[in-house]
């Protein structure tokens, strides 16, 4: 219970802006069904290390944590909540499976750009790219998507600092999704550009691999914004 309360206290301070946001690494989370949902829903607001440091608590305690996150703005469908809790209670619960057994449960299936968007982006930017007022910018008709390289940089390295979209300024931090493969990032960027900017020209995984060779900070990514 102490670890759950520590997590809640830290998350509450983050929500109030009293603790710095630090990006967690995807590698900190053990593999297993539902891991992508944790990555997509949780790291937009707080470092994943808070999640990892709470491992060992019971399902009921994870339920308490998730309920508190919902009060702070976490949006989950009932189906997503069940998947999320199953992952947390199994792989970060009191009796997690051995690592090799957890890895075996994750099927290596190629995912479409749309599926990747639903898993990692829709919770913040909206199912139709509409964004959330004062929180997350819209992607629909966002002109930065017309640039073939910039969306790749944002996904690889994250983004930090004020950005203007239309007449709205957003101040926040987008986490890196560099744990995705070159093929996955290319598929996601192609979906974003086609669905929300009407661009049919595709980028390939080789373009992602090339940009991965020159790491940037999130603030440096902002400076390259078209």
Residue pairs with C-beta under 8 A, 6 or more apart in sequence:
1 57
1 61
3 53
3 54
3 56
3 57
4 54
4 57
4 61
4 62
4 64
4 65
6 53
6 54
7 50
7 51
7 53
7 54
7 65
8 64
8 65
8 68
10 19
10 46
10 50
11 45
11 46
11 50
11 65
11 68
11 69
11 72
12 68
12 72
13 19
14 21
14 45
14 46
15 45
15 72
15 73
21 46
21 47
21 173
22 47
22 49
23 43
23 47
23 158
23 173
23 175
23 176
23 218
24 43
24 46
24 47
24 48
24 49
24 50
24 51
24 52
24 175
25 48
25 179
26 39
26 48
26 179
27 179
28 48
28 49
28 51
28 52
29 35
29 38
29 39
29 48
29 51
29 52
29 91
30 91
30 92
30 96
30 99
30 102
31 91
31 99
31 102
31 103
31 105
31 106
32 87
32 90
32 91
32 97
32 102
32 105
32 106
33 83
33 86
33 87
33 105
33 106
34 83
34 84
34 86
34 87
34 88
34 91
35 87
35 91
35 106
36 119
36 120
37 80
37 83
37 84
37 87
37 119
38 48
38 51
38 84
38 87
38 88
39 48
39 119
39 120
39 177
39 179
40 119
40 120
40 121
40 122
40 123
41 74
41 76
41 80
41 84
41 123
42 48
42 51
42 69
43 175
44 123
44 124
44 174
44 175
45 69
45 72
45 73
45 74
51 88
51 92
52 92
54 65
54 92
55 92
55 93
55 96
56 92
56 93
56 94
57 65
57 92
57 93
57 94
58 89
58 93
58 94
59 85
59 88
59 89
59 93
62 85
62 88
62 89
62 92
62 93
63 85
65 88
66 74
66 76
66 81
66 84
66 85
66 88
70 76
73 135
75 123
76 84
90 96
90 97
91 97
91 102
96 102
97 105
110 183
111 119
111 184
111 187
112 187
112 191
113 187
113 188
113 189
113 190
113 191
113 192
113 194
114 191
114 195
116 180
116 184
116 187
116 188
116 191
117 188
117 191
117 192
117 195
118 127
120 177
120 180
120 188
121 139
121 188
121 192
124 132
124 135
124 136
125 131
125 132
125 136
125 137
125 138
125 139
126 132
126 136
126 138
126 139
128 140
129 138
129 139
129 140
129 142
129 192
129 195
129 196
130 138
130 140
131 137
131 138
131 139
131 140
131 165
133 168
134 168
134 170
135 170
135 172
136 170
136 172
137 163
137 165
137 168
137 170
138 165
138 166
139 145
139 192
139 196
140 196
141 196
141 197
142 165
142 196
142 197
143 197
143 226
144 150
144 151
144 225
144 226
145 151
145 192
145 193
145 196
145 197
145 199
146 193
146 197
146 199
146 226
147 226
148 189
148 193
148 201
148 203
148 207
149 203
149 207
149 211
150 224
150 225
150 226
151 189
151 192
151 193
152 185
152 186
152 189
152 203
152 207
152 208
152 211
153 211
153 216
153 221
153 224
154 174
154 221
155 176
155 177
155 178
155 180
155 185
155 188
155 189
156 176
156 177
156 178
156 185
156 208
156 211
156 212
156 216
157 176
157 178
157 215
157 216
157 217
157 218
157 220
157 221
158 173
158 174
158 175
158 176
158 177
158 218
158 221
159 173
159 174
159 218
159 221
159 222
160 172
160 173
160 174
160 217
160 218
160 219
160 221
160 222
161 171
161 218
161 219
161 222
162 169
162 170
162 171
163 169
163 170
163 222
163 225
164 170
173 218
174 218
176 218
177 185
178 212
180 188
181 205
182 205
182 206
182 208
182 209
182 212
183 205
185 205
185 208
186 202
186 203
186 204
186 205
186 207
186 208
189 203
189 208
190 202
190 203
193 199
193 201
193 202
193 203
194 200
216 224
